[in-house]
Each structure stands twice: as C-alpha cells, then as structure tokens.
Amino acid sequence: MRFKFLLLFFIGFAVYVMPQTITSPGGKFTLTFKLTASGEPSYSLQMSGKPVIKESKLGLKIQDKPGFTSGCVISKTDTSSFDETWKPVWGEVKEIRNNYKELCVTLTQPEAKNRYFIIRFRLFDDGLGFRYEFPEQPELQYFTVTDEVTEFALAGNHKTFWIPGDFDSQEYRYTTSRLSEINAYEGKNVDEIGVKTLTADNLIQTPLMMKSDDGYYMNIHEAALVNYPAMHLAVDRKNFVLTSQLVPNAVGTKAYLQAPFTTPWRTVIASAKAEDILASKLILNLNEPTKYTDVSWIKPMKFVGIWWGMHVGTNSWNYADVYNVDIEKTDWTKLTPNGHHGATTENTKKYIDFAAKHKIGGVLVEGWNIGWEDWSGNWKENVFDFVTPYPDFNVDELQKYAAEKGVQIIMHHETSSSVTNYERRMDAAYRFMKAHGYNAVKTGYVGKIIPRGERHDGQWMVNHYNYVAKKTGENKIMVDSHESVRLTGMHRTYPNWIAAEAARGNEFNAWSKGNLPEHETILPFTRLMGGPMDYTPGIFQTKMSYYDKNKTECVHTTLTKQLALYVTMYSPLQMAADLIENYERFPDAFQFIEDVAVDWDDTKIVEAEPGDYITIARKAKNSENWFIGTITDENGRNTSIPLNYLNAGQKYVASIYMDAPDADWDKNPMAYKIEHYIVDANDVLKIKVAPGGGAAISLMPAGNDDLNKYKKY
C-alpha cells in the first residue's frame, strides 16, 4: 500500500514538472513552459520548428521579500482556446480576428509561505503574449517591484534596428547593427536630445525590430501598459540574451503595486515575411475592449496648424520677448508684442479658411495661451494655466468663425512637463475646451518631469498618460500626446487616445541633423507597432535655406515621399504640417493630401523590408477609394505594385504622384510629376522611386467621363 501511494505521488509530481506545451491555432508556433531544477520558471518559443526564443527565465524581484524568480512548483495548469472577431472604433482594417491558444500556469512557492502567482501565455499565429498575475492573498497584498528578470534568449546575433534605452526620450535616430555591436552611448545624434537619461551602453528600447541570418523577422514589445513602468531591454552582447529593464521611479525602485495586479503583456511577433510583422494585430488583441458606449464623437481627421512656422523660425510661440514672468501677476496687455507671434486671431482665420476650402477637418493652434515667455527649461512648476489666451487671440471670435466654416480648432496643452500643475488645472482646462467648442487636444511634455525625479516612461507618468486618456474620454475629448510614453495598444481601450508622437518626428528636419532617409522605413516596424504616430508629414518646402540662407537643414525626403507617408505612417489624426503658403505653391501635389483618407476598411502590406522600403495599400472607410504609398531609403529603386485587391471588373482612375526622373532627396527633392491612368485589378504599376523618395497613388472608381479622358495603363 505504501509503495502504491509513493508511486502515485511520483507519477503526479512528474505530471507537474514535465514541460507544458501548446501550439498556436494554425500550428505555426510552439510554446514550451518548464521549471528548472531550482524551480525557476522559463519558456521557449519555436516557429515552424525553428527556435525564436530559446529557454529564457521569467520572474520579478520585489523589495524585502523573496522574489517571484525561483523555488516554484506548478500547482495548476489550464489551457483554453479563444476565437472572436471585433470591430475597432477606427483603424487600419474594418474587423480584427482575435484567435489564440492559452496556457495559464499557477506557481506556488512553498518556502515563501505558499505564496502563489500566475503566468498567462497567449499564443497566436503571429506570435506570443505573456504576463504575470498576482492574486490577492494573505502573503501578498502591497509589494514593491525592484526588477523584472524576463528574458528573451535569441537564437543568433541578429540584425537589429534600435535606439538607446533612454528613460525620458524616444527621439533618436535609429541605428542598424548586430546585437553584438550595440553601444547606446554611441547612438546617432544623442546630443540633439534636450532631456535624456542614458544609464548603460547595452540598454535599448522597445519596440525592437530584428532580422535573423536565416531570414525570419521578429519584434519585441509590450501591450496594455497600465500602472507599471515601460520596459527597456538590456543586451547581453556575447550570448544574445535580452533582459527586461524597467524604468525606475524617483527613489530608484520600479513599481509600487497592490494585489490583485496584472503586469503588461510581453509580446513577441515573428514571421518569415516582414509584411506579416506590419500586419499583426497581436498587440491590439492583448488590450481590453473599450467600455465607451458612445463613440460617435471620436472622429479621425486631417488638420493643418500654426506650428511649422515656429520650427522654421518665421513665427514664435511667445507673444512678447520678455522672460522671467509670473502668469498670476503679469498684465499681458501691457507687454509689447514681438511682431512674429504665430497664434493670432488673424493668422488662425487664414488657417481656418484654408482648411474649409480643402476639406480639412481641423486647425491646431500652438502658442495661443499665456506663459511661453517663461518656458525656459528651468524646472518651474507653474508655467501655464491652460485657460488664458494672449491678447491677440480672441477665443470667442474664433469659436464662432470656425463653427461657421465647419472647421474644428484643436487645443494645445504644453505642460512643460510640470505634470502636477497640469493635473491640478485639468478639470478647468477641459471645461474651458468644452465651453469653447474644442473636442481635441494635443498635449506636450517637453522638459524634466515635475514631480522632480520621475521619468517620462516611469510608473508615475504611465499612470498620468492613462489618466489623461480617461479624463478626456469622460469629457468626450480626443487626445494626441507628444513626448509621452510609446504606445502599447491602449487606444483599443481608450479610442479617444487617437495618436501620439513618442518618437523622432518630422520636426527634427527643421532644426537638427534631421531624420535619415531610412527613418520612415524603420518606424512602422518599431514605434508604430504599438499604435499610430503623429509624425506630422506633408512638408513640401524641404530646404530650410528657403527661410534663412544661412540654414543647411533639410527634410531628408523628396516631396512625393512626404505624400506617401500619409499611407505608410498610419494615424487617424494626420497633419498637413507645412505652411499653407507652401501648399498654395503646389496645389496639384496638395490634391493628394486633400483626397487621402485617415480611417480604413482594409489594408494590404504589399512589400516591406525594415530600413529599406515599404509599400502599403489601404481602402478608405465606407468607400471604394484606395490609396497607396511606397517609400524607400537613401537608395533609389524600381518597384512593381499589383492591384489585385481592387474590385474585379471595376475600372479606376489612378492618380500617381511620383518623383521626377531627376529627383533626389538631397540634390533635387521637390521635383515631381503626376500622371493619370485607367486601371483595374489585373494591372501592375511600375514605379521608379528616387533616392530618399516615394510615390503616392489614389485609386477612385472611374466614371464615363474618366474613361474618355484618361488612357488605359
């Protein structure tokens, strides 16, 4: 009897220590979970029989208690399947399928008073998501995370597209190198970043894009970042193991938590095709659905704005050229205007008129509110009040004028990173917006964070960004955050968080060494994996010497590549970022910006290679119109674009905005030509793309007049 009992015990024990394995719904991926001999949880991931992630450790360290890293036994495992199709409020496609196999492992730590936690894996046919879950229990209530030891042990010395692991900024040029060659201190143009926190030469940021020598592509990021710091990655340059590195708070720890709690998902997306990486909706699927019952007020749009003039030096944010002011005591009507303030009533009306004429939905106005004279990077708490306009900006008059023209004015809240000040004034600011007809706000976080010592990507600030999304949602206001944490799919939960910057945008081309021609071919594989980016495309006047003969800065693209970005750089909030007088110089090219949609029913990733080229076709929401963008890096190329996704039997007018034969991003960037043809689903467009160039194509159903007007391709 004793022998039988022991035999059953060991058989049962063996069941729990044996590796746990699941496969993705279509059988493409295999996930294996196991415990090491010392009870350390680990996982590995294979794709079509090839290792993507070799055996990698899991766990968290916590303060003053044993960590969730070893001494574990498996007390329970659950597997399940899930398959649904859901419709995003806005997006790149009309419907998204959420189909996965799940493994849920409950781990108990006998030597820690039987404390337990859960690791939940979801395996899709495009990759893996996993997270840690901490149920409430007597031995786990409040706890402080000091480190997360999640590993991604890679199968080789991959080609990697990376930026330095900075806790305060993502505004770096990308470097392409082997994992073994990464040196964050030698990242490109580190000196151009105003507020930065670099702590180690082997620290890089997510989303991280890689390509293996045997030709598969992999992206590592996170989903549903809530009440937790952003994840960076420490690189073991000899063994090619990436380890999670959480952004610390002001006192050096990583996160203050209370059970029950779930961490963000860690995500691994992989495929033999680069196009599949861009098409993945895994990160969105790992976020919670929105709880909004009314989403009619969330309206994707294009906009122009009083903004680029400040970057090129023709306008200023500040009203007067005085400094060291106090917003509570200064009489702004007694200050002498500097003569080049951009946000005036007269100038705003010009932008409203232009927007109305060209069917542009909104006008952004930066520099409308008092306080810019004191915005000097002095870590000052009380710089802006977000409700008081300058004397030359008549809020009531412009509210009426914009409404008559059918144009929406977009509010601007630059917090100067004084987040405590913004949160104190937030309710008043949103009441002011609602009272004056504003339903969208662009927030900014330039500078060092107040409360002092916190980081842009730390837990405290992550909570703030999510709080802003929640508060603006309660007020039926859309938000576009700049200098915020990079997105992690939270726009599924808060669809009013309609865009973010959180990367090196087009503005850097106006006053720095700029963005290399490859930049826009990398961003969709990195920053945009987590959500849309307000990149501010559409710069037609690419040489800054146009404004000042002594300037050498330039936009590192051709004019038609700027048009193509409206398709390849996805955002439901797209700015026509140049000065309106520059658009008036090129009305035929501006027609594409006027026509292109910002919300889509379908998206086809036609071709893609990170760092080299991208071609994307998109079908406009509730329309038969398609738009195509193709871009390249510093190398010119010839591309063939099939149209087999068009409706069979339907004729379309293809308007092709392309580089002129002698165009070049550096030597002749503004040279372009426009051609029109009749096409159908059987055609393949042959396009020559200049170095640093691109092409933008609109495809609209042809009428009888079109068939007589244009020749067949």
C-alpha positions in Angstrom: 0.0 0.0 0.0 2.9 2.4 0.9 4.6 1.5 -2.4 1.4 2.2 -4.3 1.0 5.6 -2.6 4.6 6.7 -3.4 4.2 5.5 -7.0 1.1 7.6 -7.4 2.8 10.6 -5.7 5.8 10.5 -8.1 3.6 10.0 -11.1 1.5 13.0 -10.1 4.7 15.0 -9.4 6.1 14.1 -12.8 3.0 15.4 -14.5 3.5 18.8 -12.9 7.3 19.1 -13.6 7.1 17.9 -17.2 7.2 20.8 -19.7 3.9 22.3 -20.7 3.5 22.8 -24.4 0.8 24.5 -26.6 0.7 25.3 -30.3 -0.9 28.3 -32.0 -4.3 27.8 -33.6 -2.8 27.2 -37.1 0.2 25.3 -35.8 2.8 27.8 -36.7 4.2 28.5 -33.2 5.0 26.1 -30.3 5.4 27.4 -26.8 7.1 25.4 -24.0 7.0 26.3 -20.4 9.1 24.5 -17.7 10.7 24.8 -14.4 14.4 24.5 -13.9 15.8 22.2 -11.2 15.8 25.1 -8.7 12.2 26.0 -9.5 12.9 28.9 -11.9 10.1 29.4 -14.4 11.2 29.5 -18.0 9.7 29.4 -21.5 10.8 28.9 -25.1 9.2 29.6 -28.5 9.6 27.9 -31.8 8.3 29.0 -35.2 7.9 26.2 -37.8 10.3 24.1 -35.9 13.0 26.9 -35.6 13.9 28.5 -32.3 12.7 32.1 -32.0 13.2 32.3 -28.2 15.5 29.8 -26.6 14.9 28.7 -23.0 14.5 32.0 -21.1 13.9 32.8 -17.5 10.9 34.6 -16.1 10.0 36.4 -12.9 10.1 39.6 -10.8 12.2 40.7 -7.9 10.4 42.5 -5.0 11.6 44.6 -2.1 12.3 43.0 1.3 10.8 39.6 0.3 11.8 36.6 -1.8 11.3 37.3 -5.5 9.0 35.5 -7.9 12.0 34.0 -9.6 12.7 30.6 -8.0 11.6 28.0 -5.6 8.4 27.4 -7.6 6.3 24.3 -8.1 3.4 24.0 -10.6 0.2 23.8 -8.6 -2.2 24.1 -11.5 -2.2 24.4 -15.3 -5.2 25.4 -17.5 -5.4 25.5 -21.3 -8.1 27.1 -23.4 -8.8 28.4 -26.9 -10.4 31.7 -28.0 -11.7 33.0 -31.3 -13.6 36.2 -31.9 -13.9 38.9 -34.5 -14.2 42.5 -33.3 -14.6 45.9 -34.9 -12.3 48.8 -33.9 -13.7 52.3 -33.5 -11.1 53.4 -36.1 -8.2 51.6 -37.5 -6.3 50.1 -40.4 -9.0 47.4 -41.0 -12.7 47.1 -40.5 -12.5 43.9 -38.5 -9.9 42.2 -36.4 -9.7 38.5 -35.6 -8.6 37.6 -32.1 -7.7 33.9 -32.2 -5.3 32.2 -29.7 -4.5 29.2 -27.5 -3.9 30.0 -23.9 -1.7 28.3 -21.2 -2.3 29.5 -17.7 0.3 28.3 -15.1 -0.2 28.7 -11.4 3.1 28.6 -9.5 3.3 28.1 -5.7 6.4 28.9 -3.6 6.4 26.6 -0.6 9.3 28.3 1.1 7.5 31.7 0.8 4.5 30.5 2.9 2.9 29.0 -0.1 2.6 32.4 -1.9 1.5 31.9 -5.5 1.3 33.7 -8.8 0.2 33.1 -12.3 2.0 33.3 -15.7 -0.5 33.5 -18.6 0.6 32.8 -22.1 -1.5 33.5 -25.2 -0.2 32.0 -28.5 -1.4 33.5 -31.8 -0.4 32.5 -35.3 1.7 35.7 -35.5 3.4 35.4 -32.1 3.2 35.3 -28.3 2.0 37.4 -25.4 2.5 36.6 -21.8 2.1 38.4 -18.4 2.4 37.9 -14.7 -0.7 37.9 -12.5 -0.7 38.3 -8.7 -4.0 37.4 -7.0 -4.8 38.9 -3.6 -3.7 36.5 -0.8 -2.6 36.7 2.8 1.1 36.7 1.9 0.8 39.2 -0.9 -1.0 42.5 -0.6 1.2 45.5 -1.1 4.6 45.0 -2.8 7.3 46.9 -4.5 9.0 45.7 -7.7 12.7 46.2 -7.8 13.4 44.4 -11.0 11.8 42.3 -13.7 14.0 39.4 -14.9 12.1 38.4 -18.0 14.5 37.2 -20.6 14.4 36.8 -24.4 17.2 34.5 -25.3 17.7 34.9 -29.0 18.8 32.3 -31.5 21.6 34.3 -33.0 23.4 37.6 -33.5 20.5 39.3 -35.2 20.5 42.4 -37.4 18.8 44.9 -35.1 17.1 48.3 -35.5 17.5 50.1 -32.3 17.6 53.4 -30.3 19.3 53.9 -26.9 17.4 52.9 -23.8 16.5 56.4 -22.6 14.0 56.8 -19.7 13.0 60.2 -20.9 13.0 60.3 -24.7 12.5 58.2 -27.8 13.6 61.0 -30.1 16.7 59.3 -31.5 17.8 58.3 -35.0 17.8 54.6 -35.4 21.0 52.6 -35.6 21.1 49.3 -37.6 23.7 46.9 -36.3 24.3 43.4 -35.0 23.3 42.7 -31.4 26.9 42.3 -30.5 27.7 45.8 -31.8 25.2 47.7 -29.8 26.5 50.7 -27.9 23.8 53.0 -26.7 26.3 55.8 -25.8 27.3 55.9 -29.5 23.7 56.0 -30.7 23.1 58.5 -33.5 22.6 62.2 -32.5 22.4 61.7 -28.8 23.5 65.3 -28.4 20.3 66.5 -30.1 18.0 65.3 -27.3 17.2 68.0 -24.7 16.2 65.9 -21.8 17.7 62.4 -21.7 18.5 59.7 -19.2 21.1 57.2 -20.5 22.2 54.7 -17.9 24.0 51.8 -19.7 25.7 51.3 -23.0 23.8 48.0 -23.5 20.3 49.4 -22.9 17.9 49.8 -25.8 14.2 50.5 -26.2 11.2 48.6 -27.4 9.5 48.1 -29.8 12.6 46.3 -31.0 12.8 45.0 -34.6 15.3 42.3 -35.6 16.1 40.0 -38.6 17.9 36.7 -38.3 20.5 35.4 -40.7 18.2 32.7 -41.8 15.6 35.2 -42.8 12.9 35.5 -40.2 11.8 38.8 -38.6 11.0 39.4 -35.0 9.6 42.2 -33.0 9.6 42.5 -29.1 7.4 45.0 -27.3 4.6 45.1 -24.7 0.9 45.5 -24.6 -1.6 47.1 -22.2 0.9 49.2 -20.2 -1.1 50.1 -17.1 0.2 51.1 -13.6 3.7 49.9 -14.5 6.9 51.3 -16.0 7.8 51.0 -19.6 10.1 48.0 -20.5 13.5 48.6 -22.0 15.9 45.8 -22.8 19.4 45.1 -21.5 21.5 43.3 -24.2 24.0 40.5 -23.4 26.2 41.2 -26.4 28.0 37.8 -26.2 25.1 35.4 -25.6 22.4 37.5 -27.3 20.0 37.4 -24.3 17.7 40.4 -23.8 16.6 41.1 -20.3 13.7 43.4 -19.3 14.8 46.7 -17.7 12.0 48.7 -16.1 12.2 52.5 -15.9 12.9 53.5 -12.2 10.9 56.0 -10.2 12.3 58.9 -8.2 13.6 56.7 -5.4 15.1 54.0 -7.6 12.5 51.3 -7.4 10.4 50.2 -10.3 6.8 49.9 -9.3 4.5 50.1 -6.3 1.8 47.5 -6.6 -1.2 46.1 -4.7 -2.7 42.7 -5.3 -4.7 41.8 -7.3 -2.5 43.0 -10.1 -1.5 42.0 -13.7 1.5 43.3 -15.5 1.6 44.4 -19.1 1.9 41.7 -21.7 5.4 41.0 -23.1 5.0 40.4 -26.8 7.0 38.6 -29.4 5.8 38.8 -33.0 7.7 36.8 -35.6 7.4 35.7 -39.3 9.4 34.7 -42.3 7.9 37.7 -44.0 8.4 41.3 -43.0 5.0 42.2 -44.3 3.4 40.0 -41.6 5.0 42.0 -38.9 3.3 45.2 -40.1 0.0 43.4 -40.5 0.0 41.9 -37.0 -2.8 42.9 -34.6 -1.5 40.9 -31.7 -0.7 43.9 -29.5 -4.2 45.3 -30.0 -5.8 41.9 -29.3 -4.0 41.8 -25.9 -5.6 45.1 -24.8 -9.0 45.4 -23.2 -12.0 46.4 -25.3 -13.3 49.9 -24.8 -16.1 50.4 -22.3 -17.3 53.5 -24.2 -20.9 53.0 -25.3 -21.0 56.2 -27.4 -18.1 56.7 -29.7 -19.8 59.0 -32.2 -17.7 61.9 -31.0 -14.4 60.2 -31.9 -13.7 61.5 -35.4 -10.5 60.7 -37.3 -9.4 63.8 -39.2 -6.7 65.7 -41.1 -5.6 69.0 -39.8 -3.4 72.0 -40.6 -1.8 74.2 -37.9 0.1 77.1 -36.6 3.1 75.0 -35.8 5.7 74.6 -38.5 6.4 78.3 -38.6 7.8 78.1 -35.1 10.1 75.3 -36.1 11.5 77.0 -39.2 11.8 80.4 -37.4 9.1 82.5 -39.2 6.9 82.6 -36.1 7.2 82.3 -32.3 5.1 80.6 -29.6 5.6 83.5 -27.2 3.7 86.8 -27.6 6.4 89.1 -26.2 10.2 88.9 -25.9 10.4 89.2 -22.2 11.4 86.5 -19.7 11.0 85.5 -16.0 7.3 86.3 -15.9 4.6 85.2 -13.5 1.3 84.1 -15.0 -0.6 85.1 -11.9 0.8 88.7 -11.8 1.7 89.7 -15.3 -0.6 92.2 -17.2 -0.2 90.8 -20.7 -2.0 93.7 -22.3 0.9 96.0 -21.2 3.6 93.9 -22.8 4.9 94.8 -26.3 4.1 92.2 -28.9 7.2 90.8 -30.6 5.6 91.0 -34.1 6.1 87.4 -35.0 3.7 85.6 -32.7 2.0 82.9 -34.7 -1.2 82.3 -32.8 -3.1 85.5 -33.6 -6.7 85.8 -34.4 -5.9 86.9 -38.0 -3.5 84.1 -38.7 -5.8 81.5 -37.2 -8.6 82.7 -39.5 -6.3 82.2 -42.5 -5.7 78.6 -41.5 -9.5 78.0 -40.9 -10.2 79.4 -44.4 -7.6 77.1 -45.9 -9.0 74.1 -44.0 -12.5 74.8 -45.1 -11.5 75.3 -48.7 -9.7 72.0 -48.9 -12.0 69.8 -46.7 -9.5 69.6 -43.9 -11.3 68.9 -40.6 -9.2 70.8 -38.0 -6.7 73.6 -37.2 -4.1 73.2 -34.5 -3.1 76.4 -32.8 0.1 76.3 -30.7 1.2 79.3 -28.6 -2.3 80.7 -28.0 -2.0 80.8 -24.2 0.0 82.9 -21.8 3.2 81.6 -20.3 5.5 80.8 -23.3 7.8 83.7 -22.3 8.7 81.7 -19.2 9.1 78.3 -20.8 12.8 78.2 -20.4 13.6 74.7 -19.1 14.1 75.9 -15.5 12.1 73.0 -14.0 9.5 75.5 -12.9 6.1 74.3 -11.6 3.7 77.0 -12.6 4.3 78.0 -16.2 0.8 77.6 -17.9 -2.8 77.8 -16.8 -4.3 76.4 -20.0 -7.3 78.8 -20.0 -5.9 82.3 -20.5 -5.3 83.4 -24.1 -2.8 86.0 -25.2 -4.3 89.5 -26.0 -4.1 88.9 -29.8 -6.0 85.5 -29.7 -9.8 86.0 -29.4 -11.2 82.7 -28.3 -14.9 83.7 -28.7 -14.5 85.2 -32.1 -12.5 82.2 -33.4 -15.0 79.8 -32.0 -17.8 81.4 -33.9 -15.7 81.8 -37.1 -14.6 78.1 -37.1 -18.1 76.9 -36.5 -19.4 78.9 -39.4 -16.7 77.3 -41.6 -17.3 73.8 -40.4 -13.8 73.5 -39.0 -12.7 72.2 -35.6 -10.0 74.1 -33.7 -7.6 71.7 -31.9 -6.5 72.8 -28.4 -2.8 72.7 -27.4 -1.7 72.0 -23.8 2.1 72.1 -23.4 2.6 71.1 -19.8 6.3 71.9 -19.8 6.5 68.5 -18.0 5.0 70.2 -14.9 2.6 67.3 -14.6 1.4 68.2 -11.1 0.5 71.6 -12.4 -1.4 70.1 -15.3 -3.3 67.7 -13.1 -4.4 70.5 -10.8 -5.7 72.5 -13.7 -7.0 69.7 -15.8 -10.7 70.0 -14.9 -10.7 73.7 -15.5 -8.9 73.3 -18.8 -11.4 70.7 -20.1 -14.3 72.8 -19.0 -12.8 75.7 -21.0 -12.4 73.5 -24.0 -16.0 72.2 -23.9 -17.3 75.8 -23.4 -15.4 77.0 -26.5 -16.1 74.1 -28.8 -12.8 72.2 -28.7 -13.1 68.4 -28.9 -9.4 67.5 -29.4 -6.2 68.4 -27.5 -2.6 68.0 -28.3 -0.7 67.5 -25.1 3.1 68.1 -24.7 5.7 67.0 -22.1 8.8 68.8 -23.1 11.3 69.1 -20.2 12.2 67.3 -17.0 9.2 65.9 -15.1 7.7 67.5 -12.1 7.3 65.8 -9.6 11.1 66.0 -9.7 13.0 62.8 -10.2 10.2 61.0 -12.1 10.9 59.9 -15.7 8.7 60.2 -18.8 8.4 56.4 -19.0 8.2 55.5 -15.3 5.1 54.2 -13.5 4.0 57.6 -12.2 3.9 59.1 -15.7 2.4 56.0 -17.3 -0.5 56.4 -14.8 -0.7 60.1 -15.8 -1.0 59.4 -19.5 -3.7 56.9 -18.9 -5.4 59.3 -16.6 -5.4 61.9 -19.3 -7.0 59.4 -21.7 -9.6 58.6 -19.1 -10.4 62.2 -18.2 -10.6 63.4 -21.8 -12.8 60.4 -22.6 -15.2 61.4 -19.8 -15.3 64.9 -21.4 -15.7 63.5 -25.0 -12.3 64.9 -26.0 -9.7 63.3 -28.2 -6.1 63.4 -27.2 -2.8 63.4 -29.2 0.1 63.1 -26.8 3.6 64.3 -27.5 6.8 63.4 -25.6 4.7 60.7 -23.9 5.5 57.0 -23.4 5.4 55.0 -26.6 2.1 53.3 -27.3 1.2 49.8 -26.4 -2.3 49.3 -28.0 -4.1 51.2 -25.3 -6.1 53.0 -28.0 -8.3 49.9 -28.1 -9.4 50.7 -24.5 -9.3 54.4 -24.9 -10.1 55.1 -28.6 -10.1 58.8 -27.9 -6.3 58.5 -27.4 -6.2 59.0 -31.1 -2.5 59.4 -31.7 0.9 60.1 -30.1 4.3 61.2 -31.0 6.7 59.3 -28.8 9.4 59.0 -31.4 11.6 61.2 -33.5 9.1 63.1 -35.7 9.3 65.3 -38.8 10.0 68.4 -36.8 13.7 67.3 -36.3 14.2 68.0 -40.0 13.7 71.7 -39.4 16.4 72.5 -36.9 18.7 69.5 -36.4 20.7 67.0 -38.4 17.3 65.6 -39.3 16.0 62.1 -40.0 17.9 59.9 -42.3 16.1 58.7 -45.5 15.7 55.3 -43.9 14.0 56.6 -40.8 10.4 56.3 -42.1 11.1 52.8 -43.4 12.0 51.7 -39.8 9.4 53.5 -37.7 6.4 51.3 -38.9 8.4 48.2 -37.7 9.3 49.9 -34.3 7.3 52.8 -32.8 4.1 52.2 -34.8 3.8 48.6 -33.7 2.2 49.9 -30.5 -0.1 52.4 -32.1 -0.5 55.4 -34.5 2.1 58.2 -34.6 1.6 61.9 -35.2 4.6 62.1 -37.4 3.4 65.4 -39.0 4.1 64.6 -42.7 3.4 66.8 -45.7 6.4 69.1 -45.8 6.7 70.4 -49.3 9.4 73.1 -48.8 12.2 70.7 -47.9 15.2 73.0 -47.8 15.4 75.3 -44.7 17.6 77.8 -46.6 14.3 78.9 -48.2 13.6 80.7 -44.9 17.2 81.7 -44.0 20.0 81.4 -46.5 22.4 80.5 -43.7 20.5 77.4 -42.8 21.7 74.0 -44.0 19.0 71.8 -42.5 16.6 69.9 -44.8 13.9 67.3 -44.9 15.6 64.1 -45.9 12.9 63.0 -48.4 11.5 64.1 -51.7 8.2 65.9 -51.9 6.3 62.9 -53.1 7.7 60.7 -50.3 6.1 63.2 -47.9 2.8 62.4 -49.7 3.3 58.7 -49.4 3.8 58.9 -45.7 0.1 59.6 -45.3 -0.4 55.9 -46.2 2.7 54.2 -44.9 2.8 56.1 -41.5 -0.6 55.2 -40.1 -2.5 57.6 -38.0 -6.2 58.5 -37.7 -5.0 62.1 -37.0 -2.9 63.3 -39.8 -1.4 66.7 -40.0 -0.7 68.6 -43.2 2.3 70.1 -41.4 3.8 72.7 -43.8 2.9 76.3 -44.0 -0.3 76.9 -46.0 1.5 79.3 -48.4 3.8 76.4 -49.4 0.8 74.3 -50.2 -0.6 77.1 -52.3 2.6 77.0 -54.4 2.0 73.3 -55.2 -1.8 72.9 -55.5 -1.6 69.9 -57.8 0.5 68.0 -55.3 -1.7 69.1 -52.4 -4.6 67.4 -54.0 -3.4 64.0 -52.7 -3.5 65.3 -49.1 -7.0 66.7 -49.7 -8.1 63.3 -51.1 -6.4 60.8 -48.9 -8.4 59.1 -46.1 -7.3 58.7 -42.5 -9.6 55.8 -41.5 -9.7 52.5 -43.3 -11.7 49.4 -44.0 -8.8 47.3 -45.4 -5.0 47.4 -45.5 -2.6 45.4 -47.7 1.1 45.3 -46.9 2.3 44.9 -50.5 6.0 44.7 -49.8 8.3 45.7 -46.9 11.9 45.4 -45.7 12.8 47.3 -42.5 15.3 50.0 -43.2 14.9 49.7 -47.0 11.4 50.1 -48.4 7.7 49.8 -47.6 4.6 49.7 -49.9 1.1 49.8 -48.4 -2.3 49.9 -50.0 -5.4 51.0 -48.0 -9.1 51.1 -48.7 -10.9 54.2 -47.3 -13.6 53.7 -44.7 -17.1 53.3 -46.2 -15.7 54.0 -49.7 -14.4 52.2 -52.8 -11.4 54.5 -52.9 -7.9 53.0 -52.4 -4.7 54.8 -51.6 -1.1 53.5 -52.0 2.1 54.8 -50.5 5.6 53.5 -51.4 8.8 54.8 -49.9 12.5 53.9 -49.9 15.6 54.8 -48.0 18.7 56.5 -49.5 18.7 54.1 -52.4 16.5 54.6 -55.4 14.6 51.6 -56.6 12.1 50.3 -59.1 9.0 48.7 -57.7 6.0 46.8 -59.1 2.7 47.3 -57.3 0.0 44.8 -58.1 -3.7 46.0 -57.9 -5.3 42.6 -57.4 -7.1 43.7 -54.3 -9.3 46.1 -56.4 -12.9 45.0 -57.2 -12.9 42.6 -60.1 -14.4 44.2 -63.2 -14.3 47.7 -61.8 -12.3 50.5 -63.6 -10.4 53.0 -61.5 -8.7 56.3 -62.1 -5.2 56.0 -60.8 -3.6 59.4 -60.0 0.1 58.7 -59.5 2.2 61.3 -57.7 5.8 60.3 -58.3 9.4 61.5 -58.2 10.6 63.2 -61.4 13.3 61.3 -63.3 16.0 63.6 -61.8 14.6 63.8 -58.3 16.8 63.1 -55.3 16.2 63.8 -51.6 19.4 65.9 -51.4 20.0 67.3 -54.8 16.5 67.8 -56.3 13.9 66.9 -53.6 10.9 68.9 -54.8 10.9 67.6 -58.4 7.8 65.5 -59.1 5.3 64.6 -61.8 1.6 63.5 -61.7 0.1 61.0 -64.2 -3.4 59.7 -64.5 -4.5 56.3 -66.0 -7.4 54.0 -66.1 -6.5 50.8 -64.2 -8.2 47.6 -63.0 -7.4 44.6 -60.7 -5.3 43.0 -63.4 -2.7 45.8 -63.6 0.7 46.1 -62.0 2.0 49.6 -61.6 5.7 50.1 -62.4 7.1 53.0 -60.3 10.6 54.4 -60.3 11.4 55.8 -56.8 14.2 58.3 -56.4 16.8 58.1 -53.6 15.0 59.1 -50.4 11.9 59.2 -52.5 8.4 57.8 -52.7 5.2 57.7 -54.6 1.6 58.3 -53.6 -1.3 56.9 -55.6 -5.1 57.4 -55.4 -7.4 54.9 -57.0 -11.0 56.0 -57.4 -13.8 54.3 -59.4 -13.9 55.7 -62.9 -17.0 57.3 -64.4 -17.8 57.5 -68.1 -16.1 60.9 -68.4 -12.9 59.4 -66.9 -12.9 56.6 -69.3 -12.9 59.1 -72.2 -10.4 61.4 -70.5 -7.6 59.1 -69.4 -5.8 56.3 -71.3 -5.5 52.7 -70.1 -2.4 51.9 -68.1 
